[in-house]
């Protein structure tokens, strides 16, 4: 709890009335604190909007006149408690409410999975064009976490069979919950697997992967908010590339002849280029921000590892 002036919080319960009152108050208090924004928002105002609207269960495209709606006492207390916890605990806001948004869709989350925030959302909205020329029949989402990338991809390709995979049993449980949340049990499933170990002989037209890729130096300097997330989903060896090295070597055996691998490595893109100078990684440029996702074909991977 922000202890600088506890009376401010006590008075807020009775002095503030509307949605806009609480958004403004929350943004002010968070701006005064040392919290870090990077788990769905990048500023105090949007963070306050997220927390307030999650409590009252209203959409983010709310009509402007509804911001003058008055809140009940219970709603006021719940919102203030979330603001106080966000400041005191430095826990990402989606963990506090148990839900996050990705690619325009809500996803259930807890601290066993990363908070969704990948530039994969833009790729999905583009249906992976221009690299993907034909709708895939089978899709694999490796290191799925909450399942957000794979599930959003399933929605983008409504005829595809989609498999979500993660080494964490807890993450797979959340992924199954999100499959049910979006009523996709008929063609989306989840499995516990360390890379391809539980998928012998399986092949896919499209593999998407947001693996752990934060190097040790970056992890140690990350704001406190990131240390609430599972480290197994963030770090992968000294240079962040232990998992990606394995993925590149094994993926060609699990892609169809015209299959594509899209993989996110964030800031470790420079280390990856240095580690594999002979590779023809295509680094994707994003209009909405983000970087560090490459695409490579099955044919290219086979030429490197099966020559």
Beta strands, then each sheet from edge to edge (+ up, - down):
strand 1: 99-102
strand 2: 105-108
strand 3: 138-142
strand 4: 161-166
strand 5: 188-192
strand 6: 204-210
strand 7: 255-264
strand 8: 282-283
strand 9: 293-297
sheet 1: 1+ 2-
sheet 2: 5+ 4+ 3+ 6+ 7+ 9- 8+
end
